[in-house]
């Protein structure tokens, strides 16, 4: 099983995200990530911590930020609705939705326009 993580050098996150296989791991302990303990994977290539924040997910996966607590793959958004009270993103082939910060609406509309023109 593959894991996406960030290499630790001298006890600090360094570099880009790297994939490593769980079979490479010989020890797991904890790393203090801004006051939260997260698993730290020890391999012969070094120590890694898995993705643990939305900011790291955004950087690693290229998702867009819909609001302070939600990221989404813009390519999975079929359309958005705005009923005056809420802006909502709808995803292809599911009834799941996500709230969109009003300040992000224009960014999302633009992305959807580009997707439909492609």
N, C-alpha and C positions, 0 to 999 in steps of 0.2 A: 504494500500500500504506500502510495506517495504522499508526502507531506510538504507543504509549502512553508518555508520559514525564512528568517533573517539570521545571518551568521552573527555570532557574538565574538568580538575581539576586545581583549582587555576588559571584559565585563560590560561592554556597550554594544548596542546594535550597530552594525556596520555593513555597508554595501547594499546590493540589491537583493531581491527575493531569490531563493534557490530552492529547487526541489531536492528532497532526499528521501530515501526509502526507509520504511520502518525497520527493515532488516539490517540497515546500517547502524541502528541505535544500539548501544551497549549499556546505556544508563540514562535514566530520566530523573531529574531533580527539579527544583524550582528556581525561577529567576524573578527578581522584584522589578516589575514593569510599572513604574509610576505608582507605587503603593499597592499593587495587586500582584499576587504570586501567580505566575503562569508556568506551564511545563517547559523545561529546558532539556533539549535532546542532545545527548553526547554521542558523537560519531568519531570515527578516525579522521574525518575531514574537518572536524571542529565541532563547536557547540552552536546549536540553533534554537531559536524560539519561534513558535508558530505565530501566525497572524492573530492579533488579539484586540485590534481596534478597528473601527470603521475607517479611520484615516489610512491605515495599512491596507485594508480591503480595497479602498478606492484607488490607491496607488498600484497595488498588485494586479487588480482585475480590470481597471479602467472604467469602473462604474461611475455613474453620475449621482450627485447628491440631490435627493428630492426634498429633504428637510434635515433638521439637525440629527435625527436618529435613523434615517433611511437612505440606503443606496439602491440603485437599480441599474440593470443593463439596458441602456437606451434602445438597443435593438429588439428588446422583448416588449417594449411599450407599444400597444396597438393604437391607443388614442387617450386623450384626456378629456375630462368633463369639468365644467365650472358652473355650479348651480347658484353662485352668488355667496354661498356660505363656505363652500369647500372646493378646492381643486383636487381632482382625483386622477391618478394614472391607472389605466386598465392595461392588462397584459394579455398577449395572445394565448389562446387555447386554455384559459383558466378563468374562473370567476373571482380570483384574488385581485385586490386593488391595493393602492398605496396612496396616502395623502401626500400632496405636493405643497411646499411652502409657496405662498402667492408670489414671493420674490423670484422663484425659480420657474414660474409658469412660462414666461417668454422663452427661456432657454430650452425648455422641453418642447414647446410648439415648434421651434426652429429645427430641433433635431428630428422630430417626426416628419416635418416637411421634407427634409433632406432624405430621410429613409424612403418616403413614398415616391420621390423623384428618381431614386436609384434603380 
